[in-house]
Amino acid sequence: MFAGPGRARPHYERLLQRFTELTEGEFDRKRDLAELTLLRQGVTFTVYNDAQGTERIFPFDLIPRIISPEEWKKIERGLEQRITALNLFLHDIYHGQSILRDGVIRKDYVWQAAHFRPEFMHFSVPRNIYIHICGTDLVRDRDGNFLVLEDNARCPSGVSYVVQNRQVMRRVFPNL
């Protein structure tokens, strides 16, 4: 959000202006409205092995992460490259297995992996696309670089949270 002390990044200036126009307590009321909306709509996620219970309201931050067009182009290229690499990896694992023959990855890592499916060996998928949708979790480091935490390629439930977050944000901040 900030490029340095007291210096907002250019793509955050409009958001900061809107927040400075809020009356006292308005931000808290909007946060409460967002949480109530998520609760009423049943937007939850499961925390396994947690003493406080398994169902929780999905956390929602009223301050959006705004990515500049230049940053997004770079991220988009990287994500496209990454998903292409993942699809090529899976195609190799289920077909030629050169990555295993060349010793890049140990065979037992693949054979013992919980989601390896030997029945897919030599099975061709349309256009060699094994991963149709992927939820890649990103973080920004202290130098401003985006890093990948993980790829959720099996069942990326987080995609639905993105849609829900936008709907809640439109309701809470209709003029933003």
N, C-alpha and C positions, 0 to 999 in steps of 0.2 A: 504494500500500500504506500509506503514511504520510501523515497530514494535516499533520504538522509534525514537528520533531525529537522523537523518542521518543513520538509520538502516532499510534497505528495508527488507520486508518479503522475504524469500527465493524464493517463486514462482513469485516474481516481479523482481528479479534481471536481467533476460534476457530482459524484457521489458524496464527497466531503462537503460540498456546498449544500446539498440536500440535507445532510445530517446536521449541519449548523443551524438550519431553519427549524429543527424540531423543538417543540416546547419542552419544558422540564417534565420529566416523567413519560414523555411520549415514546421514547425508545423502549422503555421497560414495558409499556402497554402493548406495543407492537410485538415485542418478543413473547409476551404472554399470549397474544392472539395467535401467533405462529405455533406455539406449543399446543394450545387448545385445538387448533385446526388439525395438527398432526395426530393428536390423541383421538379426536372425533372420527377422523378418517382411517384410523387404525394403522397408521404408518409406523411400523415397529420393526425391530430386528431382534434376532435371537442371540443371547450370550449364553453359551454352553458352560456348564460347570461353574456357575456363579451363585453364591449364597443369597444374593438379593433377588433372585428370580431370573427367569430366562427372557421374558419379553420386555423390551425397553422402547421408548419413543425414540425415533431416529433423531440424532442431534442435528440441530439446524442453527446456522450462524446468520444473523441478519446482515452481517457485513460480507458481501459477496467477494469472491476472489476474481478480480477482473484481470484478464490476460490481454495484453495489447495485441493488435493484429500481427505485428512483427514477431512477437513471441509465439503466437499461435501457429503461424506458418512453420516455424522451426519445430515446434512440438508435433504438429501434424505430420511433417516429413519424418520425424523420428518414430512416431507411432506406426506410420505406414511401413517403414523399414522394419520395425520390430515385428509386426504381425506377419509380414512377408517371411521374415527369418523363422518365426515360429512354425508357419505352415510348411516351409521347406524342411525344417527339422523333422516335423511329424511325417512328412512324405518320405524322407530318408529312413526314418526308424521303421516304417511299415513297408518299405520297398527295398532299396539298395543297401541300406545299413552301412554306408561308407564311413559314417561318423564313428561307428562301433569298430569296424575293421581297422580304421586308422588310429584307434586308441584315444580319440579325442574325449570320448565318454566311455567309462567302463560299462561293459555289457550288463553286469549285475545291477547297476543303477536302473537300467531300463527294465530288465526282466522282473525285478522285484518291486517296481513302482506300482503303487496301488491302482493307478488308472491306466496302466498299460494293458491293452487288449490284444492278446495273440490272435484272436479270431479276425482282427482287422489286417493281418499280414497279407500283403499283395492285393488288398481290396482298394479299388480306385474310387475316389470320391470326385464329384463334379468339379472341374477346373482346379483340382488339387487344393481345394479350400477345406481344411479341417476345422478351422476356427472361424465361425461366421460372425461372431460378435465377441468383443473382449473388453473387459473393464480393467483398464490399467491404472493403478493407483500411483499418483505423482506427488512428490513433495518438492518444495523449493529450499535449497540449502542457503547458508548465510551469505554466500556470494551471489545469490540470485539465480543459480542454475537449477533447472528442473531435473529431478532424479526419479527413476522408477523404483517403487517399493515392491510391487508384484503385479503379475498379470492374472486376472480372474477370467479364465477362458472356459471353464466348465459351465457355470451358471452364474453369469454376472448380474446378480440381483441389484447391484448398485445402480444400474442403468435406470431402473424404475424410480429410484430415489432422486435422480437428477431431474426427471420430469416432474415429480411431486414437489421438489424444492422450488422449481420455477413457478408452479401454480401457487404455492404458499407465498412466495415473494411478491407475485402480482397482486395477491389479495391484501397483503400487509402494507406494501408500498406501491399502490397502483400508479403513482406518477413518477416513479423512479426511472 
